[in-house]
Amino acid sequence: MDLFNSALGRNISFIRPAYFIISGFIGIPYMKYYYVFLCFVYIASVLGNTVVMVLIYLDHNLRTPKYVAVFNLAFVDLLGNTVQVPKVLDIFLFNHFNISYNDCLTFLFFCFTCLSMQALNLVALSYDRVVAIMFPLHYQTKVTHRFMFSLIAFFWLFAIIALLVAVGLLTRLSFCDSVVINSYFCDHGQLYKLACNNTFPNSVIGFLLPFLILWLPLFVILSSYICIGYALVKVVTVNERMKAFKTCTAHLSLVAIYFIPILITFTMSARIHPNARIINLSLTSVFPPMLNPIIYVLQTHEIKSSLKKNFKFIRDN
């Protein structure tokens, strides 16, 4: 318990600043144009994900277990960008660089919860693809609405508890010197490093979180595709292999778009310039939510057909 400097039974006073200062980019002129660009990306993300959610809600053919996960992914993308981008625009376009202590921790919690859920949703979709290709005759019994809702609920609970622990550990820190966060939002790693008391528990959770919400989901997804590849090798004809693999292209695109940039950012964060880290992390946060609905519309036959059907209905009426 000494590691956590528990205040239980002790008269320990924590130095908590009234506010933190978000530094953003350092020494780069005309960066307001970049934030305006993020604004347009956000608008596209809101429109795209709203369209996907509305299509799934209106079209009874899309009310399958797979599209429970797709709907949740669109919801998380919409929520994540809505939590992050308007606040970032408020900070840097309107020069509100100060953010209160409680608002900063709340901002951190919602940003990282949505970031975690994006990865965990991809795990749910990978399970759907594994069962569909390896056990097609048992798909209806193994991938049910009840199972998918339970899996998504478990992922939400896991992400929320993990981030509550991370935020709870931040509340035991004292900030004696600098209150300037070298990031574009209340970044966990940048925040706890400002503390002047023992940050060992925070560094542990800072190591565990990327493992649990990035590396472990990626390992599960890659393992699932190794199994899928093994199953496809046994398929006799090339046409059947390609037809089965084509059902995975949308999911594989989402995995690549999400994981490659964010893993580069987190694994090389100590070796890249703070400005480069901010650009990588900001683009990683806002681009996948914008591209996900586009990929699903272009590469998923069911959503493409539903979109055409609804457009035709609107046009004819």
Secondary structure, DSSP 8 states (H G I E B T S, - for coil): -GGGT--TTS-------SEEEE--SSS-TTTHHHHHHHHHHHHHHHHHHHHHHHHHHH-GGG-SHHHHHHHHHHHHHHHHHHHHHHHHHHHHHTT--EEEHHHHHHHHHHHHHHHHHHHHHHHHHHHHHHHHHH-GGGHHHHS-HHHHHHHHHHHHHHHHHHHHHHHHHHTT----S--EESSSS--HHHHHTT-SS--HHHHHHHHHHHIIIIIHHHHHHHHHHHHHHHHHHT-SSHHHHHHHHHTTHHHHHHHHHHHHHHHHHHHSTTTS-HHHHHHHHHHHHHHHHHHHHHHHHHH-HHHHHHHHHHHHHHHH-
